[in-house]
Each structure stands twice: as C-alpha cells, then as structure tokens.
C-alpha cells in the first residue's frame, strides 16, 4: 500500500534525514544525518523499520501534514514537542496511524530542539551518495520539506497507537564529556581551566552546522596561522576572538581554527536537544575512559531498543 | 618523520606531522594515507588527509586509540609503499573572472598575462575541505600570490576558478568566497557517477588549459 501526505507547512530547517553518508570526509562531505541520531533510530524501531530508514527531522519551525492516501503508521520521537492529530493532543513520543483527511501537526513543546518523524514503510526521497540526508549548506540529498509538496510512503501499514518511553539519556544534556584537544596545546593552562570550570550558554547561532557558545573568552596563545586540519562532529573550535563553536551534523570537514576539545560522539545527540539560552559545562575525561563510556552507552542503547522492539510484538 | 598522535574524543586519532606548512610533512600524510588504505586495522572507519595532518577515525566498539596508534606506528616503520600512480587531469578554464583586473593590478601583471601564468603552475590536489568537492590545489605560481579579500563575496557560482593563499580551487556549489575569481570551468568535480562521485583523488595532478 502507498500513502501520500500533503505538506501543509514546514519550518526552515525541516529536512529528510537517514543514517547519513559516513566515510566521505576526505572529499569534503560530512556524514550529516539527524541532529539527534538516536531519536530517528528509536522512531524507526518503534515501527519495525530498519534503524536508518528515511524520516523527517522537525526543527523549531514545526511541521503540518494532511494525509491524502492511507492509512500510514507514524512514529514521533526526540525532543518534547507537541503533536496533535485533528487538533487532539497526542503523546510527544508515540506511534499512531494517520488515515485519509487526518491532519498531523508538530510544533515546539516544553523542551528540545529537534524531533524525528518516521513512517512505516519506505519514504520516497532523492538520494545523493547513497543517502537522503540533507546537507544544509548545499541542499544536496533529500532536501528541505516545502509546503505544497507531498511525502510518498511505499509498502506502508497502519500501527497501534502506543506511547514510546522517553529515556533519561534522550533529554537535553547539560554536562558534556570531552577529551581535550587535538589543539589544546595552543591554549594557556588558565584558559583550559576556564573552559572546564565555567558554564557556557547556547546562543541563537544554532543550526545543523553547529552551535556558537557564549562564555569566558578562550583566546589561544599561539598565532592562528595553523594549516587547515580535518575536523569532526563534536569539535569545539575557537575563533580568533576567543568564541567557541561546537560543530554538529553538517560541519565543515576541515578548518584552520584550533580545537580546544572534542565532545564524545554520544554526547552530541543529547547536546543538540539544548535550546538557545540554556547552559552547559564541559568535563574532561581521558581517551581510555571515553572509549569505555562509548561501549557502555552503546550496549545500554541496544538493550533499550531490544526492549522497545519486544514491546511492539 | 615521526608524527604526534593526538586523541580525538572516542573515535579518532589526529596524526600530526608538522604544525606549519611543510612539503615533506604533506608527502608523509599522503604516504600514510595510502599505506592505511592498503592495510587498514580492525575497526578503521575513514582517513581524512589534510596539509600536514591525517585524521584516522575508528569505531570505538572495535578499536581504541592505543590500537590505532600501534597500527599506524607499524605502518610508518615499514618500507614506504610505492608512490601511488597519481592521475593527471586537464581542466578547461575560460579566463573571464570578474576579479582579473584587480588580480593583475595587485600582482603587477597585464590582465592578458594572468591566464598564461595560471596555466604554468604544477598543481596537485592537497586536500578537500570547506564543502563537498572543494579540492584545494597546491602549486599556484608565486607570481599570483595573493591573500584573501578582506570580506567574502556572496553567491559565487559553481564552477568558478578561484585563487588565494598560494592555492587554487574550482568551486562546486554556489557559495560565498573571499578568494579571487579568475575564470570558470565546465569540469564537474561532483561527477554524479555513483561509482566515482568525485573527479579528483588527493594527490592527483591538475593542468589548466585555456578555452575561449
């Protein structure tokens, strides 16, 4: 069965995303994918989709859909957004079925910056380098959702309406683990000290490429003429004026600004759920501890997904 | 040349051969990149070559920093693999950029000489960066050495041939740039060929040829 949904309204940063296109940074292409990758995996798993299936990432701008052909199973996870079907409030993390003429509206709620919507079956969207994930700066990939367009879902099926539990690790994270560097040697010890002891505040300069922070100035000691180096998602880079920016899903792949620290991969998802004005603090851990945490958290996430899958059947 | 191995969170090592631009360090980056591609370690995810650093990313569920460093040290201590047979691409350029007069004035050349000087360079793909398919080409003749413009120009079209900081680049997207636009090319770096989506590999050589 094929379902079609009219896009009645979509905010400026509402895009198609999947598991992204890792492995191409050497060609200037970041992995992209959802800002909160776990939210997309959870929404897909709740429907029995492959974890990296194509979904829609909803920003503060919100999304409004009208089901034309259906029924179609839908799952919503990530952030504390407000979802309504035909003006009746749904749980903010839930599975549901849309039938013809049903209207689904998602708008910002009490917390979170990014919400993922998955559809049972396969969302039809253009791919670039084998992924529909939209690279914001170029528009390559599935692209932005625009009012007047339609979403087509093939091989779809309805689903039970059921709440998806929202685990504590999916909430916005204010204590962020980093390892120092790779260019921490360019900063004086007291600057590193200020970086690790002061709260930083998210500014309004926050998009899929990164988030600018406001906090103590982190002016590097050495000249800023370092040759461009590869950068990763989670890099905390410091511009010449001492202002720190965290690079996120659609980051540039190289840059000449020194990186005072790099955020653990797992922390970047929950970090992205912070909102402008909220505070965060950085905690430095050793690389060995970072590996240990990555393994523990991955095992816990897989156990949690297995339980979600079991509850579904 | 013994590099420094700098940990990057839970998923990579930055292999730093130098902290300033250095031809030998760049050659060492490319050599290690090739050796790693030929003999990856368990959990290796991707390598990203830049001017004097190589980022080596791995899956933290399979590998860790110590294992990655051990493998890379072993690769470095072995005999160098044969230099890869770098390809040479000939790229057509129409020298009609809006900045030609100012480039000529700032480098004290005639406008009509810029094309010939530009074509005399021996270019090599040093790295990709900034945006998809943005290949930084080293080898711009010293006679065309210019810093960037004080502020970037918006909406520079894809296919522009731009120069600054001793380098040349063919843009792939319509984006802002502070580099000097000397012409445009019909060459497509983003090829749309799923099996070979990027025209150049790092280390490839480039020649520019004027087209009317």
Interface residues (C-beta under 8 A of the other chain):
Chain A: X22 X23 X24 X25 X26 X27 X28 X29 X129 X130 X135 X137 X138 X140 X178 X179 X181 X182 X225 X226 X227 X228 X229 X230 X232 X234 X235 X252 X253 X254 X255 X262 X263 X264 X265 X266 X287 X288 X290 X291 X293 X294 X295 X298
Chain B: X6 X7 X8 X9 X10 X11 X12 X14 X16 X19 X20 X21 X45 X46 X47 X48 X49 X50 X51 X52 X53 X54 X55 X57 X60 X61 X64 X65 X66 X127 X128 X129 X130 X131 X132 X133 X134 X135 X136 X173 X175 X194 X197 X198 X202
